[in-house]
Amino acid sequence: MLLLATLLPAAENSPVVGPGATRDEVLAAYGWPSGQSLSGGREIFTYPQGQVVLKDGVVERMDFSPNVPWPKPKPRPPAATASTKPSVAEKPVAVARKDAWLADIAAAKAEAASRAAQMLLLFTGSDWSPPSKRFEAEVANAPEFLAAVSDLVLVRLDFPRTTTLAPALREQNAVLRERYNVTTYPTLVLVDADGQEVSRVNLAKERREPTYREQVIAAVAEARPTTSPLVTRAGEAPAGRNLAGGALGRVSVVIMAGAVIVLGLCWWLIRRRAAESEASHTGPATILPTPADVAAWSQERLRDVAAALFEYEGSRVQVRPADSGADLALLHPSEPKPRVLVRCQAASAGLAAAKGVRTFFGTTVMEGVDGVWFVSAGGFTAEARQFAAEHGLVLISGEDLLQRLKAMPPLALMRALAPAR
């Protein structure tokens, strides 16, 4: 539904304009922008409070920082006159785009390919996740951060709860979240121009930088590859490299490749002996449960195994009371507040329906957690999966659980499957 802009008389009150409003309504509410730019077929208005993104003359997205005073609307600039028009020798100054984040992954891939650049994907819950709100307010458009990642194509993949994305954009974001297995917000993933994951930014690591912004910049720098490719574009050698330097570089590559092969063989032999030794103590590799075993687990058994798995994956796990709505709470080792709430449902209850998923989601909203996970050994209905995709829930079926258990070392798996004492 179209949200009409209302211009309030007090300068400190913010006017109301939402997605679907027209270009003229934006100008009537906020006045003339301090900057304008075009990106991927979209027009971006820049204001002191943030940006308004329009597509085909209609508001697509609004990114405003909180607690920023609203000045009086800026009037439309006067038409150019003979004294104000630039002379032939003068060139107009390009207005820099403040919000460098794209939303369309196809447009981002095209830009990355044309620039021979990598992409930085931001998975965020911009209007409900406290860490995401902090990232948007302190980092996303900060000049220091944008300077540090100026060689990357930035892509924002949002999962809002109070605003509605276009169906195509919502579906695109859900597919990418599943592809990159994103379960918390914000998450930063570095990928190449084809979308292949290069590395993941560790935002949870404790760092010595004094500000959150500097910590994020350091985390992104740490996630970047330590070596650069010998060829920047197909058939094009890096600038300044002569033939002698290229030959020397190739020799160095051959030597390094030989060293890597030798080290790899040594590592393989060590791992093989370790695996044989471990197998002699742990018995046959049949400790992984079968789908039938998972289907036979009680709700308590499913909860205990899931808790052991999440603990192995790096979370601090708390078992919640039965009447709390959630069975498990996952915490960062150094944080007192839960980041993810988990509910477990045994296969005996059948497919998890949309009603159960919706009810669990409703009980977690007030806690302000980053993630909501639902583990159902019996799987989920199509309606439940659709609701989860629209609201940022992570669904873990019995098959998904088995795949994650399969990745555990034998001894860790045995501990996870051991009966609770």
C-alpha positions, 0 to 999 in steps of 0.5 A: 500500500502506498505510504503518503509522505507527511511533512511535519512542521517541527524540524526535529520530527522526521517526515514519513515516507515509505516504500512505494512513495513517488519521487515527488512525494520524497522531495515534498517530504524531505526537500532536495537531496544533498547528493544524487547518483545512479546505480544499477538502474536505481536513483539514490537520494542522499540526505544527512540522515541517510539515503532513499533508493528509487527504482522507476521513480518509486521508493524501493528502500530507505536507509536512515540512521537513527537519532539524527536531527531533521533540518528543514527541507532543502529547497530545489536548487535554482535553474542554471543561468548564464552566470551559473552554467559551467564554461566549456573548459569546466567539467561538472564534479561527480557526486560520490555515492554515499551508500555503496551497497547494491541489492541485486546480486546479478548487477553486483556480479556484473560489476565485479566481473567488469572490475575484476573484483570480489564481492562482500555480501552483507546478510543483515536484519536491518530493522530487528537485529540489534547487531545488524542495526549497530553495523548499519549505523556505525559501519556500513556507510562510514568513510573509513570502512568504505575506503578500506573496502573500496576495491570490493563490490558491496552487496546488502542482503536484507531480511527485514521483519517490519517492512516488505521486500519485493517478492523477487528480492525476497526470494533472491536473499532467501536462496543466497542465505541457504547457499552460504548457510547463514544463520546469524546477522550480520554476517559478512561473506567474501566471494568472487565474481562468480559467487564462489565463497572465498572466506567468511569474516569473523565478527565474533572474534575479540579484538584490540581495536578501540571502536566497533568500526575499527574492529570490523575493518580489521576483521575484513582485512583478516579475511582477505586472501594473503596472496594476489593472483599472478594475472588480474584479468584474462590474458592481462599481466599485472602492470609493471611486470617485465618478462624477466620478472614474469619468468622469475615469478613462474619459477617461484610458483613451481618451487612453491607448488613442489613444496606444497605437494611435499607438505601435503603428502606429509600431512596426508601420511600423518592424518592417515596414521592418526585416523588408523590409530583413532579407528582402532580405539573407536571401533567401526565407522558405523557410529553415525546414526541412520535416518531411522535412528533419528526418526526414533529419537524422543524430543529429549534425545533430539535436544541433547544431540542437537545441544552437543552438536551446536557446542562442538560448532562453537556455541555455549549452549543452555538448556531452557525449561520446557515452558519457555518456548525454546529448548536451547539457547546458543550464546557466544562464549564471551557474551551473556545474552543468547544469540540464537534460540532453538526449538526441537521437535521429534519425528513422532510429531510428524512434519513441523507445520507453519502454525508451530513454526509461526508460534515459536517465532512469535515467542522469540521476538521479544528476546531480540535474538539474532537467530531463530532455529527450528530442528524437526527430525520429521521435516517441514511442510512447504508452508512452514518453509515459506514462512521461514524464508520470509522471516529469517528462520533457520530450519534443520531437518533430520537429514540436515542434522545428520549431515552436520553430525557427519562432519564431526570427528569420531570421538566428538561424535561419540560424545555427542551421541552418548546418553545424557547422564 
